[in-house]
Amino acid sequence: MMTPLEHLSRNGHLDKFFIDGQWVEPSGTAKGVVVNPSTEEVVARFPLGNSLDVDVAVAAARHAFAAWSRTTPEYRAGLLDRLQVMLEARGELMAQCLTVEMGAAIGYARSAQVPLAIQHVKAARDVLTAFPFVKQRGQTAITHEPIGVCALITPWNWPLYQITAKVSPALAAGCTVVLKPSELSPLNALLFAEAIEEAGFPAGVFNLVQGDGACVGASLASHPNVDMISITGSTRAGIAVAQAAAPTIKRVAQELGGKSPNVILPDADLDRAVSLGIAAAFRNLGQSCSAPTRMIVPRERLSEIE
């Protein structure tokens, strides 16, 4: 079996963006590097986009929105079904890719990162088939409409999981998207774009531009033709996105940095609670915003836990 890098190189996708249904050359020459955390070895180089690439991608998404937003839920559900199949076919490639680019243990990538990511696609499809887009309230009808072009910025630590968590519901609702994955773990986004292409989504519905937050992220946040932006990342990045988005009054959804507390109640089974808490804190090598790395314990039982 080929490695993820061999696969992407063979397909000619490692140095391309996916815009308007095509694998395209970036407009600039800037490059980023992918570093394997376990070896600190540079394993890949990839293009960093700029505001020109963002303009092209947003224009493609805006053009595609007119037709995509009028498709039936049944049509979109069928494409999500095919996307799930294409992702499942790439499961091992994506797991190996996660290990190389962000350091997830291969067992955890196979058992959690990849299958949980695919579940987001299934969940979006399942909700879509039963979602009441029009609700009657007496003599009034409430209609749920797709908001438009969505810019989606995803983090490095759960790259594929966060991509599917954002892209799947947006596509299900009838929105078009421009994805900017983290420049620290960009490779799974290429595999995801391949799956989108093979699933048969119309051109411009999904667009991928690689790049850093200071350039591509800022361009997406401030772009007048982006209707909504969703970011999972640091508090610093969230502030920058909110500030850049404010002049165009676009919707902003943020999930920002933090660490969750693990509260141990006075009547807890300490042996079990502490063991499970430590295990939960260090799943995914501890690189999860929901990792319960702060253990809050009853003061009178502190000595037992220490």
N, C-alpha and C positions, 0 to 999 in steps of 0.2 A: 504494500500500500504506500502511495506517495505521502510525503509529509505535507502539511498545509502550505508551506512556502513553495514546495515543488509544484503543488496543485495550482496555486495562484500564479506562479511564474509561467507554467505551461499554458495557462489560459490567457496570459497577457494582461491580467487584471491588477497585479501588484502595484503598478505605477499609473493606474487610471482612476478616474472618478466615474460614477454611474449617474448620468444626467439625461433626462428625456428618453429613457429606454435604450441608451447607448453607452458603451464604455468609451470615455473621451479623455484626451490628453488635458492635463491642467494648463492653465494660461501662463503660469509662472514656472520658475526653476527651483524654488526653495524645497528642501528635503527635510524630513524628520527621520528619526531612527527608532527602531524597536529593540529594546534591550531585554534579554532573558534574565529575569530577576535571580534565578538560581545559579547562573554562571557569570552574570554581568557582561555577557558577550552581546555585541551588536549582531542581531540575526537578520535584520531587514532594514531597508531604506524605502521610504514612500514619499509621495509628493504632498506638500502643504499647500492648500488652496489660498486664495485671496478674495478680495471683494468682487473681482470680475467673475470668478467662478461662482460665487454666491448669487450674483445678478442673473447669470445664465440658469442656474438651478431654480431660483425662485420664479423666473419667467416661465420655465417649463412647468413648474407646479401650478402656477396661476393659470396657464393656458389649459392644463389638463383638468383643472377643478370644474370647469363649466360642464363637461360631460360626465366626469366621475361622480359629482355630487348628485346627478340625476339618475344614476344607476339604481337598480332595485336592491334591497337587502339580500334577496336570494342570490343575485349575481355576485355581490361582494362576498357573501358567505362561501360560495363555491370557490372563489379565488383563495380565500383564507384556508379552506380545506386543502387546496393544492399546495399552498405555502407550507402548511404543516407537514405534508408528505415530503416536500423537497428538503425541509430542515431535518427531518428524521433521517433521510438518506445521507445527510452530511454530518450526522451525529458524531462519529468518531473523528472526522477531520476537525470539527469545531472544538471537541474536547482537547485534542492535541494542540490546537491553536491557542486555547486558553492557557494551557500549561506553559507554552513557549512565551506568550506575550505578557501575561500578568502573574504567572507563578502558581496558579491553582494546582494542587496535587491532582494527578491524573484520575485517581479514583473519585475524588470529589467533583472534578469536572464532568466525569461520565455519569455520576449518580445524582448530581444536584444542578450544577450550572447549566448544562445543556437541556436535560429534561424539564426543568422548571421553566426555562426560557420558552420551550416549545408549548408548554401548558398555557402561556399567555396568549398564544395564537388561538388555541382551542377555546379558551375562555371568552375571548373577544367574539369568536364565531358563534359560540353558544348564546351569548347575550344578544348578539345581533338578530338571531332568528326569532327571538321572542320580544324584542324591544318595541314598545309602543311609541312610534315616532309622532303620532297624532293622538292627543287625549282630549276628550270632550268634557267640558266643565259647564254644564247647563247649556246656554246658547253660545258659549265661547269654545273655540278650539285652540288648544295649545300645541304648537308644532315644533318639534325638535329638528333643527337644521344643522348641517355641518358648518363649522365656523369659517373654514377656508383653508389657506395655506398654513401649515404648522411647521415651525422649526423645532427640531428635537435635538437636545444636547445630552449625551450620555457619558457616564463616568468610566473609569478604567477598571474598577475592581469587580464588577459584575457586568461585563460589556455586552454580551449577547442577551442576557436576561433583561437588562434595561432597554436594549434596542426593541425587543419584542414587546416589552411592557408599554412602551410609548407608541411604537409604530402600529401595532395591531389594532388597538381601539380607535386610533385616528383614521386608519383605512376603513375600518368597519363602519364608522360614522359617516363616511363619504368625504373626508378631508384628504387633501394631498399633502405630502411631507417633503421636507429637506432635512436629512439627518447629518449631524456632525458628531461622530464618535470621539472619544478621548484620543488625543494624539499619543498617549502612552500605550494604548491597546487598540489599535485601529484595524487589525487583520480580520477579526470575526465579522466586522461590518462588511467586508468584501465578500465573505462567504454568504452572508445574509443577502446581499444584493444579487448574488448569483441565484439564490433560491427565489427571490422576487421575480427575476427575469424568467426563470424556467417555469414558474407558476403561471405566467401569462398576464401579469398586471399591465394595464395600458401604459404607454409611454408617458412620462411626466408625473405619474401618480406617486412614485417613490423616487427620490433623488438623494445621492450620497456625495458629500463634499468633505474630504479630509482636511484637517487644519487645526490650528491652535485657537484658544479662546480669545486671545488678544486681537486676532485678525478675523477669522471666519466666524467665531462666536459673536464678536461685537457687530460684525456686518449683518448677521442674521437678526440679532436683537434690535438693531436700529432700522432694519429694512422696512420701507413703507408698504411693501406688498406682502409682508408676513403678517398674518392675522393673529397668531398665537405662538408663543414660545414656551417650551417645557424644558427645564434643566434639572438634572440631578448632579450635584457637585458640591463644591466648597461654599462656605458662607461668603467668602471674598468674591467668587465668581457670580453668586446669586445677586449680590449687591450691584455688581457691574452690569449684569443683564437687566435688572430692574431699572437702573438709571438710563441705560441705552434704549430701553423699550418705551420709556415714559412719553417722549415727544410724539410717538405714533399711537399712543393709547391702545396698544395691543394687549390681549390677555397674556398674563404671565403666571405659569404654574411652576413652583419650586419645591424641590426636596433637597435640603442643604445639609451640610456636615454636622455631625453630632455623634455622641456615643450613648447607648441606652443603659439605664441602670437596671441591675438585677436585684430586686427587693426580696430579701429573705424574711418571712414573717416569723413571729415568735414560736409558733407551734410547728414549724417545718421540721421534716426529717433532715437534719443538717448534713449527714454523710451523703445522702442522695442529692440534696439541693446544691451543695457546694460542688460536688463532682459534675453534675449536669451543667451547672453554671459555668464552670471552667471550660468544659467541652464546648459549650455553645459560644463562648467568647473567642475560641481559637479555631472554629470552623472557617474554612476558606482562608486559612493562615491568619485569621484575625482581621482580615481586610473586608469588613462589612460595617456599614453605618449602623446596623441593628445589632452588632455584636455587644453583648451585655458585659462590657469590660469594667463597669463600676458595680461592685457588690455592696449593697447597703444592708447592714445586718443589725439586729437588736443589740444595743450596747451591752446588755447583761449577758449575751451569748458570744460576745466578740472573742473571748479567750478560747472558747471551744473551736471556733472557726480558724483562728490563727494557728 
